[in-house]
Amino acid sequence: MGRKSLAEVEARRKDVLEMMVLGKSNSHIISWCATNYGVGRSTVENDIIACHKDMKRLSDEDKESTINLHVNRYELIFERALELSDFRDGLAALAAKEKLMRLHQEQPLVQINTLNVSGYTDEQLLAIKKALGND
């Protein structure tokens, strides 16, 4: 068989995507495409990979769009709060915006580090301590 036209590939990928969304297994999708489109396993696997990439791209775009919408809303809340001299709500809107944009990393006030020494003998631990210069 020759190469399929772009329209045929798009139609097949649309069907593949629909089956993926419905939760059909890869083996079902491959079998269905082989029967209905006369394509091999590797072609359908490539279609599945392409559909996963498209879903990821659309998801990322949707996430970015939602974040932008919420950032704009927080900015409006901040502006209106300042107009009303409501500084507490204004600062809360700024804090929510910063949290949404992940501008600050949350770190613990005290960090506890532990060292697993269960696999070492006392002599080995003393040698390590001496090598580090912590006599």
Helices and strands as residue ranges (DSSP letters): H 6-21, H 26-37, H 41-83, H 87-100, H 122-132
